[in-house]
Amino acid sequence: MAVVTIVSGSPSHTSKTNQVAEWVKGQLQQLGHTVHFIRLRDLPAEDLLYARSSSDPIAQTHQWIHQSKAVIVLSPVYKGSYTGILKAYLDLLPEKAFAGKLIVPIVTGGTIAHLLAIEYALKPIFSILGAREILHGVFILDWTLGHDSEGRLVLSDDLLSRMEEVIHSVS
Ligand SMILES: Cc1cc2nc3c(=O)[nH]c(=O)nc-3n(C[C@H](O)[C@H](O)[C@H](O)COP(=O)(O)O)c2cc1C
């Protein structure tokens, strides 16, 4: 079984991206993987803003990434790119923090116009962080995400099969 870290980069407290991240976490745990979950909005804002890369909460997340075989990075599209909070966090990672790891991008967005944000925004920074194995990733249109009567996330059949592919590639 693998150790996997999920980095979820939405600042929103009702975040759809964080809901998807929780769903991914649940799937991986059901398969027996050890999952570390980094919800960036829960990290101390001042550590991110003032680049305190060795504060205890930030250093703990670096340890998790170091121990992981795979890192799944999620972000909503904001203004055509990934979020500012995700950039603030990635800036604090040690040099080549993603070397030797499988990196999986998952992005939610409101329009297909920014489908390529994974390619032009996320993949270059993953590469700078040393990643050489970056999955194609999944772009999710926010309005395709549904909920059941108990508020649990429901994925369309098409999205479910794309997400299952991602989950199994981590295994
Ligand atoms: C500040 C802001 C900027 C956004 N900019 C874009 C954009 O440029 N392109 C796009 O497709 N969607 C854009 N959206 C829509 C979000 O990407 C989409 O609703 C996403 O699922 C929100 O995720 P969240 O709930 O985790 O924040 C924007 C939303 C916000 C709040």
The ligand as a MOL file (V3000), in Angstrom:
LIG
                    3D

  0  0  0     0  0            999 V3000
M  V30 BEGIN CTAB
M  V30 COUNTS 31 33 0 0 0
M  V30 BEGIN ATOM
M  V30 1 C -12.3310 34.3000 -7.7110 0
M  V30 2 C -12.8260 33.2800 -8.6960 0
M  V30 3 C -12.2870 33.2540 -9.9680 0
M  V30 4 C -12.7060 32.2950 -10.8990 0
M  V30 5 N -12.1480 32.2820 -12.1330 0
M  V30 6 C -12.4670 31.2970 -13.0070 0
M  V30 7 C -11.8480 31.2310 -14.2770 0
M  V30 8 O -11.0210 32.0630 -14.6480 0
M  V30 9 N -12.1680 30.2070 -15.0930 0
M  V30 10 C -13.0920 29.2530 -14.7310 0
M  V30 11 O -13.3250 28.3120 -15.5120 0
M  V30 12 N -13.7250 29.3040 -13.5390 0
M  V30 13 C -13.4300 30.2990 -12.6670 0
M  V30 14 N -14.0350 30.3570 -11.4400 0
M  V30 15 C -14.9970 29.2950 -11.0890 0
M  V30 16 C -14.3310 28.2440 -10.2130 0
M  V30 17 O -13.1460 27.7420 -10.7980 0
M  V30 18 C -15.2350 27.0370 -9.9710 0
M  V30 19 O -16.5110 27.4460 -9.5340 0
M  V30 20 C -14.5950 26.1030 -8.9640 0
M  V30 21 O -15.2570 24.8590 -8.9600 0
M  V30 22 C -14.6390 26.7110 -7.5580 0
M  V30 23 O -13.9950 25.8410 -6.6900 0
M  V30 24 P -14.0370 26.0740 -5.1110 0
M  V30 25 O -15.4860 25.9600 -4.7000 0
M  V30 26 O -13.1860 24.9860 -4.5790 0
M  V30 27 O -13.4650 27.4440 -4.8600 0
M  V30 28 C -13.6810 31.3330 -10.5310 0
M  V30 29 C -14.2370 31.3830 -9.2370 0
M  V30 30 C -13.8220 32.3410 -8.3370 0
M  V30 31 C -14.4300 32.3640 -6.9530 0
M  V30 END ATOM
M  V30 BEGIN BOND
M  V30 1 1 1 2
M  V30 2 1 2 3
M  V30 3 2 2 30
M  V30 4 2 3 4
M  V30 5 1 4 5
M  V30 6 1 4 28
M  V30 7 2 5 6
M  V30 8 1 6 7
M  V30 9 1 6 13
M  V30 10 2 7 8
M  V30 11 1 7 9
M  V30 12 1 9 10
M  V30 13 2 10 11
M  V30 14 1 10 12
M  V30 15 2 12 13
M  V30 16 1 13 14
M  V30 17 1 14 15
M  V30 18 1 14 28
M  V30 19 1 15 16
M  V30 20 1 16 17
M  V30 21 1 16 18
M  V30 22 1 18 19
M  V30 23 1 18 20
M  V30 24 1 20 21
M  V30 25 1 20 22
M  V30 26 1 22 23
M  V30 27 1 23 24
M  V30 28 2 24 25
M  V30 29 1 24 26
M  V30 30 1 24 27
M  V30 31 2 28 29
M  V30 32 1 29 30
M  V30 33 1 30 31
M  V30 END BOND
M  V30 END CTAB
M  END
